[in-house]
Amino acid sequence: MLVVTNDKFGRSGLERVCALSEISDVVTDREPPAELRAAIDEAGGELHVFAE
């Protein structure tokens, strides 16, 4: 499971923790950009968006 706020979308980190296919669920506060949403779907992950 990955819990991330929308301000992290599109940013790169210095280290890779795991492949996107290894993350079963992505929990965030806003819908990600279309290309990221497609990558999550293709990797078999489930997206959970909890907005205020």
C-alpha positions in Angstrom: 0.0 0.0 0.0 1.2 3.5 -0.9 -0.3 6.5 0.8 0.6 9.7 -1.0 -0.7 13.3 -1.2 -1.4 14.8 -4.6 1.6 17.2 -4.4 3.9 14.2 -4.9 2.4 13.4 -8.4 4.9 13.9 -11.1 7.9 14.3 -8.8 11.0 12.0 -8.9 12.8 10.6 -5.9 16.4 9.7 -5.5 15.6 6.1 -4.6 13.3 3.5 -6.0 11.6 1.5 -3.3 9.7 -1.0 -5.4 8.0 -1.5 -8.7 4.5 -0.1 -9.2 3.3 -3.7 -9.8 4.3 -4.5 -6.2 1.9 -2.0 -4.8 -1.6 -3.4 -4.3 -3.3 -0.1 -3.3 -2.6 3.6 -3.8 -4.4 5.9 -1.4 -4.5 9.6 -2.1 -6.4 12.9 -1.6 -7.0 13.7 -5.3 -7.3 11.9 -8.7 -3.8 11.6 -10.2 -3.0 12.6 -13.8 -4.4 10.3 -16.5 -1.0 8.8 -17.3 -0.4 7.9 -13.7 -3.9 6.5 -13.3 -3.3 4.4 -16.4 0.0 3.1 -15.0 -1.7 2.1 -11.7 -4.4 0.3 -13.6 -1.9 -1.5 -15.9 0.1 -2.6 -12.8 -3.0 -4.1 -11.3 -3.2 -1.7 -8.4 -6.4 -0.3 -6.9 -6.7 3.5 -6.5 -8.5 5.0 -3.5 -9.2 8.7 -3.6 -10.4 10.4 -0.4 -11.1 14.1 -1.0 -12.4 16.6 1.5 
